[in-house]
Amino acid sequence: MSGLAAGVAVDAAALALTHELLPAEEVVAGTPTTATRPLTTLNGVEIGIWEMTPGTATDIEIDEVFIVLAGRATISFASSGLPDLEVGPGSVVRLAEGMRTTWTVTETLRKVYVA
């Protein structure tokens, strides 16, 4: 799929994704892989599907809102004073550009993102 056209629906939970290993410098534990599938762009904002398999990895975030479709994870925030977030199906989360996070995925996590 090259994009999501107006008036078209996809099953976000079943959409096929192609996983890749994370860069070694981002992996804290395990051998997590990730997959991203952009669906469309609206006024310069990308909407897509992202998935990570079990393991722990670090990231530097962009401005994003996401909804978890499946799986479970804990998101820790480095040096921000924010408490860890436990996320699962139905969780809606906002991340801000520059946040340093550590994702500990215990069940393959799939989310719809708006970034």
N, C-alpha and C positions, 0 to 999 in steps of 0.2 A: 504494500500500500504506500503510495507516495504522499498521501495526505487524506484528511477527512473532509469530504465535500459537504456542503450544506444539504440538509435533508437526509443524510446517511448516518446509520448507527453501526457501532462495532461493539463486540462483547469484550470490554476491557479486561475482564478476569480471565478470558480464554485466548486472548490475542497472542500469537506466536512471537517469541522474542529470541534474539541471538545473544548469548552470554559471552563475555570476555573476562579474562583474569584482570584483577585490579593491579595497578603498578605496585611493586614490592614495597616501596616506601610508604604506601598508604595502609598496608595490611598489618594489623596488630596481632591477630590470632586466626588460625584456620586458613582456608583457601577460598575465601568468598569470591564470587563472580558477580558482575552486574550486567544489566541490559537496559538500553534506553530506546524507546520508539516514539519519536515525535509524531503527533497526529495532525496538528494544524497550528497555524499562527493567527492570532487575532490582534490587530493593531500593535504589532511588534511583540506580543506576549505569546510564548510557546506553551502549548498544551500537549502532554504526552503521557506515556506509561514508563515507569522505571521499576526495576526489580533487582533485589540483592539476595543471594543465597546465604545460608548460615556462615557466620564468622564475624570478625570485628575489624573495622577499618575506620580511618580518619578521613575527614573532608573539610574543605573550606567552602562554605555555602554561598549561593547566590540568593537574591530575593525570590522567595518561592512560597506558595501555599500548596499543600498536598492533602489528599484523602487516601487513607490506607484501605485497600480492597481486601487484602489477604495477608496473613503472616503476623509475626510478632517481632518487636525489637525494642531496645532501650537506646535512646539518644542522649548522650552526655555532652555538656557544653563546657569547653575548656575556658578557664579564667573569666567566666561571666557571672558567676554567682547564681546562675539559674539551676533549679533542680533538674535531675534526670527526668526524661519523659519516657513512660512506658506507652508504646503505641501498638494498636491492633486494628482489626477491621472496624471501620467507621470513624477512626481518629482523624481529626482535621487539625493540621499543624501549619504554623507560619514560621518560616526561617528568614533571617535577614542577611544581606550580603556581608561577607567577611566573618560570620560566625565560624568558629573552629569547633567541629563536632567529632564525636566518636560514635559510630553506629555498631551496636552489638545485636546482630540478627540471630534469633533462635529458631525461627520458622521462616522460610523464604518469604520475603516482604515484597509485595507488589502495591504500587501506589499510582494514582493519577496526579500529575503535577501541573501547576500553572506557574510559569517562571518567565 
